[in-house]
Amino acid sequence: MDLGLKGKAVYVAGASKGLGAATARQFAREGARVAINSRDPIKLAATAADIAAETGSEVVPVPGDVMSAVEVERSVAQAAERLGGLDIMVTNNGGPPPGKFDDLDDAAWQKAIDLQLMSAVRLIRAALPHLRRSAAPAVLTISSVSVKQPLPNLLLSSSIRMAVIGLTKSLALDLGAQGIRFNSILPSFVTTDRIKQLVSDSAQREGISEEEVAKRQAAASALGRAAQPEEFGNVAVFLCSPAASFVTGVMFNFDGGVYKATF
Ligand SMILES: NC(=O)c1ccc[n+]([C@@H]2O[C@H](COP(=O)([O-])OP(=O)(O)OC[C@H]3O[C@@H](n4cnc5c(N)ncnc54)[C@H](OP(=O)(O)O)[C@@H]3O)[C@@H](O)[C@H]2O)c1
């Protein structure tokens, strides 16, 4: 199936590694032109060069901290200028730290709001004028299965991401008449540095080995394993593509069956 992504202009936030980088790579493999963002310009430039070399597609690094309103505006403007507009925006960021209620002060909650919610608000706001000029505009927010099934010790993620889901669904309804689609992916355990760090934290806290934690995580899913980033990228790219032109307002579980309810 042709996903219809050849030549499309795409912005992927938080994309020097992990889910963001895998998503950017899949877009580039489909012939899209991609702007990738993260804070570290050196790592970002290396990832952009690597994806461009593998795919032959144009990959532009647009560094910036998604927690900063000014840097988001600058990064998205740079992307739109270099790519001649934007058709697709993928909001993403680093995950908030683990912790239970008693561990988290106001500053930790505020930071999590800036990192997860306000980054999505600002990225979408900066992209909208460009998306409104696109023939097939789409926005994807990367969230977490923790919004459907809170994960142990991840209170900030389980709480604040609910607002990102509310934002995604509301915008799908509000801006559908303008032809702009909004969807979210809710991943569980995809083997990235973030998950490796969480496994290591859990092992230390519980006094067990990392292998035991990873085995327990795998056993929580119906498929009995964690996912690879490329598997995530495939789903992300499909949901954003013209091939998914009638799909909007969907909160897509990407969890191998971790979430057990039918709906
Ligand atoms: N992996 C999973 O299974 C999983 C499951 C559920 C939810 N999630 C969520 O999905 C998101 C991505 O996860 P991941 O596993 O890909 O994480 P990761 O491997 O830690 O990668 C995070 C990426 O975001 C960038 N980043 C971090 N903070 C940023 C900021 N303030 N501004 C701009 N870029 C920033 C990082 O680069 P720099 O350090 O250079 O900025 C990096 O490129 C996270 O929010 C995570 O909590 C992941």
The ligand as a Gaussian input file, in Angstrom:
#p B3LYP/6-31G(d) Opt

LIG

0 1
 N        9.512000       3.717000      25.358000
 C        8.337000       3.372000      25.820000
 O        8.013000       2.186000      25.894000
 C        7.347000       4.396000      26.289000
 C        6.150000       3.973000      26.892000
 C        5.219000       4.910000      27.293000
 C        5.465000       6.255000      27.116000
 N        6.646000       6.641000      26.540000
 C        6.875000       8.071000      26.403000
 O        7.211000       8.389000      25.058000
 C        8.148000       9.467000      25.044000
 C        9.391000       9.045000      24.266000
 O        9.938000       7.910000      24.915000
 P       11.333000       7.263000      24.509000
 O       11.292000       5.909000      25.108000
 O       11.583000       7.424000      23.074000
 O       12.343000       8.190000      25.339000
 P       13.940000       8.378000      25.143000
 O       14.552000       7.160000      24.581000
 O       14.401000       8.885000      26.469000
 O       14.049000       9.555000      24.068000
 C       13.563000      10.832000      24.365000
 C       13.882000      11.795000      23.239000
 O       13.311000      13.058000      23.555000
 C       14.341000      14.065000      23.578000
 N       13.977000      15.014000      24.637000
 C       13.937000      14.797000      25.971000
 N       13.569000      15.913000      26.619000
 C       13.376000      16.858000      25.651000
 C       13.017000      18.232000      25.690000
 N       12.753000      18.841000      26.850000
 N       12.940000      18.912000      24.520000
 C       13.193000      18.300000      23.333000
 N       13.538000      16.994000      23.251000
 C       13.629000      16.289000      24.397000
 C       15.640000      13.315000      23.815000
 O       16.791000      13.977000      23.272000
 P       17.616000      15.129000      24.067000
 O       18.050000      14.516000      25.356000
 O       18.723000      15.482000      23.118000
 O       16.691000      16.289000      24.264000
 C       15.367000      12.038000      23.018000
 O       15.612000      12.263000      21.662000
 C        8.426000       9.804000      26.508000
 O        7.590000      10.837000      26.932000
 C        8.079000       8.531000      27.221000
 O        7.748000       8.724000      28.579000
 C        7.580000       5.753000      26.134000

